[in-house]
Amino acid sequence: YTMADERERMIIGKVKGALESKLVGDLFSLGRYSEALDYANRLVQRFPYNATYRMQRGNMLKYYKNYDEAEQELKTAITLEPYRAELYHYLIDYYREREIEAAINKYAEEALTIDPHNTVIMVDLLGSYYRSRQDRAADSLADEILALDEKEAYPYMFKGLIAERNGRYQDALNYYELFVKINDKLPDVPIIRKRLNNLFLMLNDSTKTN
């Protein structure tokens, strides 16, 4: 961690605008959204060919529901650095919010041609498969992700959702428990805890009745 911190300080010291870029994220995490957008705007004005700063501004515009401009910025970021697979994640997240599944599939597949084992993009595609009710494809992709990284939490969540949707309640409960156990700080954890509790009560009542 000490070496990583030192490397980050070196990068921030060398890359123009890096300190302000970090500030965008820090301000956003503190709920100071208008200030974060101001800094993001300034960064793009000063460094129009920096893909990271375009991506940050696109995300801020998405937060403010300025969807047309947000989409343009996120696509510009990819145009500037088309081989950075992580940039595709933010555009995919934009389309997830807009509920445009065809675009999610398109850009996820493009990103995976660049980095076939990028688990973030694979999880993005997994979510699209689940929402489109392609349960078999989703379950298979979840297994692929776990073969790459068994500590990746979201495949367990989606396997649980698929199991619950198909009436395999004990399996769903087991997958939800694994999801929460791996990382209880994820934003979806409160929702999954509620589902887990409901399943536990339902299965318990069923056992008592029998």
C-alpha positions as CSV (number, residue, x, y, z in Angstrom):
1,Y,0.0,0.0,0.0
2,T,2.9,2.4,0.8
3,M,4.4,1.8,-2.7
4,A,1.0,2.3,-4.3
5,D,0.3,5.5,-2.5
6,E,3.7,6.8,-3.5
7,R,3.1,5.9,-7.1
8,E,-0.3,7.7,-7.1
9,R,1.5,10.8,-5.7
10,M,4.0,10.6,-8.5
11,I,1.3,10.3,-11.1
12,I,-0.7,13.2,-9.7
13,G,2.4,15.3,-9.7
14,K,3.2,14.6,-13.4
15,V,-0.1,14.5,-15.2
16,K,-1.6,17.9,-15.9
17,G,-5.0,18.3,-14.2
18,A,-4.7,15.0,-12.2
19,L,-5.1,16.8,-8.9
20,E,-8.3,18.5,-10.1
21,S,-9.5,15.2,-11.5
22,K,-9.1,13.5,-8.1
23,L,-10.9,16.4,-6.6
24,V,-13.9,15.8,-8.9
25,G,-14.3,12.3,-7.4
26,D,-13.7,13.5,-3.9
27,L,-16.3,16.3,-4.1
28,F,-18.8,13.9,-5.7
29,S,-18.3,11.4,-2.9
30,L,-19.0,14.2,-0.3
31,G,-22.2,15.2,-2.1
32,R,-20.8,18.5,-3.4
33,Y,-22.1,17.8,-6.9
34,S,-22.2,21.3,-8.4
35,E,-18.6,21.9,-7.4
36,A,-17.6,18.5,-8.8
37,L,-19.3,19.5,-12.1
38,D,-17.5,22.8,-12.1
39,Y,-14.1,21.2,-11.8
40,A,-15.0,18.6,-14.5
41,N,-16.1,21.4,-16.9
42,R,-12.8,23.2,-16.3
43,L,-10.8,20.1,-16.9
44,V,-12.4,19.5,-20.3
45,Q,-12.0,23.1,-21.3
46,R,-8.3,23.0,-20.4
47,F,-7.5,19.4,-21.6
48,P,-10.1,18.6,-24.4
49,Y,-8.2,15.6,-25.6
50,N,-8.0,13.8,-22.2
51,A,-10.3,10.8,-22.2
52,T,-10.4,10.5,-18.4
53,Y,-11.6,14.1,-18.0
54,R,-14.2,13.6,-20.7
55,M,-15.5,10.5,-18.9
56,Q,-15.7,12.3,-15.6
57,R,-17.7,15.2,-17.1
58,G,-19.9,12.7,-18.9
59,N,-20.7,11.0,-15.6
60,M,-21.5,14.3,-13.9
61,L,-23.8,15.3,-16.7
62,K,-25.5,11.9,-16.4
63,Y,-26.0,12.5,-12.7
64,Y,-27.8,15.8,-13.6
65,K,-29.9,13.9,-16.2
66,N,-28.4,15.9,-19.1
67,Y,-28.4,12.8,-21.1
68,D,-27.7,14.0,-24.6
69,E,-24.5,15.8,-23.6
70,A,-23.5,13.0,-21.2
71,E,-23.7,10.4,-24.0
72,Q,-21.7,12.7,-26.3
73,E,-18.9,13.1,-23.7
74,L,-18.7,9.4,-22.9
75,K,-18.5,8.5,-26.5
76,T,-15.8,11.2,-27.0
77,A,-13.8,9.6,-24.2
78,I,-13.9,6.2,-26.1
79,T,-13.0,7.9,-29.4
80,L,-9.9,9.5,-27.7
81,E,-8.8,6.2,-26.2
82,P,-10.6,3.4,-27.9
83,Y,-8.5,0.6,-26.4
84,R,-9.2,1.5,-22.8
85,A,-11.9,-1.1,-21.9
86,E,-12.8,0.6,-18.6
87,L,-14.1,3.6,-20.5
88,Y,-16.8,1.4,-22.1
89,H,-18.1,0.6,-18.6
90,Y,-19.2,4.2,-18.0
91,L,-21.0,4.4,-21.4
92,I,-22.6,1.0,-20.6
93,D,-23.8,2.3,-17.2
94,Y,-25.3,5.3,-19.0
95,Y,-27.3,3.0,-21.3
96,R,-28.3,0.9,-18.3
97,E,-29.8,4.0,-16.6
98,R,-31.6,4.8,-19.9
99,E,-32.8,1.1,-20.2
100,I,-31.3,0.7,-23.7
101,E,-30.3,-2.9,-23.6
102,A,-29.2,-3.2,-27.2
103,A,-26.6,-0.5,-26.7
104,I,-25.3,-2.2,-23.6
105,N,-24.8,-5.5,-25.5
106,K,-23.1,-3.6,-28.4
107,Y,-20.6,-1.7,-26.3
108,A,-20.0,-4.6,-23.9
109,E,-19.1,-6.9,-26.8
110,E,-16.8,-4.2,-28.2
111,A,-15.0,-3.8,-24.9
112,L,-14.6,-7.6,-24.5
113,T,-12.9,-7.8,-27.9
114,I,-10.3,-5.4,-26.4
115,D,-10.0,-7.1,-23.0
116,P,-11.8,-10.5,-23.1
117,H,-11.3,-11.1,-19.4
118,N,-12.4,-7.7,-18.0
119,T,-14.7,-8.8,-15.2
120,V,-16.3,-5.4,-14.8
121,I,-17.5,-5.4,-18.5
122,M,-18.5,-9.1,-18.1
123,V,-20.7,-8.1,-15.1
124,D,-22.2,-5.3,-17.2
125,L,-23.2,-7.8,-19.8
126,L,-24.4,-10.3,-17.2
127,G,-26.8,-7.7,-15.8
128,S,-28.2,-7.1,-19.3
129,Y,-28.7,-10.8,-19.9
130,Y,-30.6,-11.0,-16.6
131,R,-32.8,-8.0,-17.3
132,S,-33.6,-9.4,-20.8
133,R,-34.6,-12.7,-19.1
134,Q,-31.8,-14.7,-20.9
135,D,-31.3,-16.8,-17.8
136,R,-29.3,-19.6,-19.3
137,A,-26.8,-17.1,-20.9
138,A,-26.6,-15.1,-17.7
139,D,-25.9,-18.1,-15.5
140,S,-23.2,-19.4,-17.9
141,L,-21.6,-16.0,-18.0
142,A,-21.7,-15.8,-14.2
143,D,-19.8,-19.1,-14.1
144,E,-17.2,-17.7,-16.5
145,I,-16.6,-14.7,-14.3
146,L,-16.2,-16.8,-11.2
147,A,-13.8,-19.0,-13.0
148,L,-11.6,-15.9,-13.5
149,D,-12.2,-14.5,-10.0
150,E,-14.1,-16.4,-7.4
151,K,-14.1,-13.3,-5.2
152,E,-16.1,-11.3,-7.7
153,A,-19.4,-10.6,-5.8
154,Y,-21.9,-9.7,-8.5
155,P,-22.1,-13.1,-10.3
156,Y,-23.4,-14.6,-7.0
157,M,-26.0,-11.9,-6.8
158,F,-27.2,-12.6,-10.3
159,K,-27.1,-16.3,-9.9
160,G,-29.3,-15.8,-6.8
161,L,-31.7,-13.6,-8.7
162,I,-32.0,-16.2,-11.5
163,A,-32.5,-19.0,-9.0
164,E,-35.2,-17.0,-7.2
165,R,-37.0,-16.1,-10.4
166,N,-37.1,-19.8,-11.3
167,G,-38.3,-21.0,-7.9
168,R,-35.1,-22.4,-6.6
169,Y,-35.3,-20.6,-3.3
170,Q,-32.7,-22.4,-1.3
171,D,-30.1,-21.9,-4.0
172,A,-31.1,-18.3,-4.2
173,L,-30.6,-17.9,-0.5
174,N,-27.2,-19.5,-0.6
175,Y,-26.0,-17.3,-3.5
176,Y,-27.3,-14.2,-1.7
177,E,-25.4,-15.1,1.4
178,L,-22.2,-15.5,-0.6
179,F,-22.7,-12.1,-2.3
180,V,-23.1,-10.3,1.0
181,K,-20.2,-12.2,2.6
182,I,-17.8,-11.2,-0.1
183,N,-18.4,-7.5,0.1
184,D,-21.1,-6.1,2.4
185,K,-20.3,-2.5,1.3
186,L,-21.7,-2.8,-2.3
187,P,-24.7,-0.6,-3.1
188,D,-27.0,-3.5,-3.9
189,V,-26.4,-5.2,-0.5
190,P,-29.4,-3.6,1.3
191,I,-31.8,-4.8,-1.4
192,I,-30.3,-8.3,-1.4
193,R,-30.3,-8.5,2.4
194,K,-34.1,-7.8,2.3
195,R,-34.6,-10.5,-0.3
196,L,-32.4,-12.9,1.7
197,N,-34.5,-12.2,4.8
198,N,-37.8,-12.8,3.0
199,L,-36.5,-16.0,1.5
200,F,-35.3,-17.2,4.9
201,L,-38.7,-16.5,6.5
202,M,-40.5,-18.2,3.6
203,L,-38.4,-21.3,3.8
204,N,-38.7,-21.4,7.6
205,D,-42.5,-21.1,7.4
206,S,-42.5,-23.9,4.8
207,T,-40.4,-26.2,7.0
208,K,-42.7,-25.5,10.0
209,T,-45.8,-26.2,7.9
210,N,-44.4,-29.5,6.7
